[in-house]
Amino acid sequence: MTKMRWEIPITIVLLCLGIMLSLQFQAQTRIASDLTLQRSETLIAMVRGLSEKRQKLDLEIIDLRNQLNSQLESSRDEETLLDSINLEMGKLQIVNGTTAVKGTGLTITVEEYMPIIYTDLINIINELWNAGAEAISLNEHRITSHSTISVAEDVFSDSTFNIFMTINHEKLEYPLVIKAIGHPSNLEKGLTLPGGIMDNLALFNAFPEITKLEELEIPAIKKPSTYYFMNEYKPS
């Protein structure tokens, strides 16, 4: 019984002591978190630390912004280069005749009764190029640097023969229709200059019909060129 009387007061004292320590710890925590209760030196150190952290963050933001601008600029340069390459490829496709094209232009029609030879066709086409034509065809054959306009002949069993004009080794049938895409007025002026190709043909009673068109379509080449002796160069 005596032992129990001694333990109860001790337990109460320890309990009170624990409560007091807990209250004191909470009070110190509130004091530490309350800036108004901090010393001036502590507040100055805290401000300096926060200022340094802010400066570091500002520098990081500037660096990241510079990296982003650099990436965007690089991306724009790549897009510009790609657009330039695609534009050049489009021009090469038109020059090589590998793609069909549309645009304003004119047609020159030659009937069978007109005394025209293959060199006259070549001269008409060259005049159209000189006048600014962007694409030309003859009887739906696209004219390129590989096109050939010439003559051939059929020899019959009775020793008679028939001479006819050809394009790319195919016989040309009448009427001969030359299509040219470009500025219609400029193309017409190039053909009808005094002393030009049309005046020369008129001397032989050949009067090809010139028709301006707001929309004209010229097909792509029927068979791409084949290179037998050319290989891609690869530097060592």
Secondary structure as UniProt FT lines:
FT   HELIX           2..33
FT   HELIX           35..37
FT   HELIX           40..96
FT   STRAND          101..110
FT   TURN            112..113
FT   HELIX           118..130
FT   TURN            131..132
FT   STRAND          135..138
FT   TURN            139..140
FT   STRAND          141..142
FT   TURN            145..146
FT   STRAND          149..155
FT   TURN            157..158
FT   STRAND          161..167
FT   TURN            168..169
FT   STRAND          170..171
FT   STRAND          176..181
FT   HELIX           184..191
FT   TURN            194..195
FT   HELIX           197..202
FT   TURN            203..205
FT   STRAND          209..218
//
